[in-house]
């Protein structure tokens, strides 16, 4: 599908994949640690890790030879999903908490404040809302008068 959201969901749009990424951002790197943290079946975990590696979101690194053992580290592509996960944390805390306190707080190390992610314009810094942004179809070569 020619849609950025759909292409992203093809890679990380499944519950376990997002929870694996959450754990990776929280410093978990080894299969057994993911399995213990998530309570996920080993075969499902192996499948999700393989898919994230295949798509370049995680990379496997060998840390022991006998027996062979690998760990999983976020790549630049994986680290770029940080904003997505922070937005999901904020949304879940706001809309799915049923009035309870958030299970974790996130503090900004620079100033020490408890924070949540807010989307901002990369040019001027203004906070983005559905009412102050517009989408436009991408220009194609045909639109630009370029012939093949």
N, C-alpha and C positions, 0 to 999 in steps of 0.2 A: 504494500500500500504506500502511496506517495504522501506520507504524513509523518512528521517527526515524532509525534506522540506514539503512533502505532509502531514505528520502528524501535523506539525505546522500550515499549512494552514487550516486544519480541525478545528483548535481551533480559530485562529485569522486572517484567510485569507479573511476576509470580511471587506469592507470599514468601516462600522459603528463600528465594534469591535475595529479596530485600532484607530479610532477617540475617542472612549470611553477611551481606554488606554492612548492616548495622554492627554486627559483631566484629567484622574486620576493622571498621573504624574505631571500635573500642579495644583494639589490640589483640584480638584472637586471630591466630594464624594457622593453627594445626587442626587436622581432621578431628581428632578425639576431643579437642576443646570445643570446636563447633558443635559436635554431636552432643556433648554434655550440656552445653549452654542452651541448645535449641530443643533437645529431646526428639530430634528428627531421626527417622529410620536411616541406617547407614547407606542403603542403596539409593535412597532419594537424595541424601547429602552428596554422595559421590556423583550422581547425575547433575545436580545443580552446580557443584564446584566445577565439573568438567565443562558445562555450558558457559559459565562465567570466564573460565580460562580460554575456551574456544573463541569467545567474543572479545578477548583482550581486556576484560575488566579486572581479572585477577591473573597473577602469574604463579606458576609452581616453581618452588626452589627446593632443591634437595638439601636436607640438613643432616641426614644420616645415611650411610651406605649399607650397614649390616644390622638389622634388616633395612631395606631401602625405605626412607621416610621423606615426605615432602611437606612443605608448608605453603600457604597461600598468601600472597602479598598483593595489596592494591597496586594497580598500575596508575599511570597518569589518567587514563580513561576512567578507571574505577574511582580515583580520588575526585574526579570531576562530578561524581554523583553525590558528593557531600551536600550541596545545596538542596538537592531533591529530598534527601533524608531529613535535613533540618526542617524543610517545609512540611514534611509529613509528621514530624514530631510536633510541630506547632499546631497543625490542623487537628491531630489526634488529641492533644492536650486541651484544645479549645472546644472541639465538637463531640468527642467520644469519651470524655472523662467522667460523665455522669455526676459532675460536681466534686469529684475527688481531686486531691492535690496531684499534680503530675508525678509520675513514678521517678523521674530524674529532673534535675535542673541543669541547665547548660550555662556556664559562665564564660565570659570573654576574658581571656588571660591579660589582654592589654589594659583593661580598666577595672576588671573584677566584677562587673555587673552581670546579674542574671539576664540572659538575653533570649530572643527568638529571632529566627530568620525573617527578614522582610525583603521582598523583591524591590530592587531599585534600578533606575535607568543607568546603564553603564556610561552614558555621556554626561548627564547633569546631576545624577544622584537622587532625583525625585522618586518618591515611593510610587510603585506601579499598582494600578487597580484595573479591574475590567473596564472601567469607564474612561481611562485616559491612555489606552493603547489600542492600536488597530493592527490587524493582519492584512497583508497584501500578497497576492500571488507573486511568486518569483518570476522575474523576467526570463524569458527563454531566448535562445539565439534567434528564433523566428520573430519574436517581438522586437528585437533590436535590429532587424533587417539584415541579419547575417545569414548567408546561404551556405549550405553544406557542400 
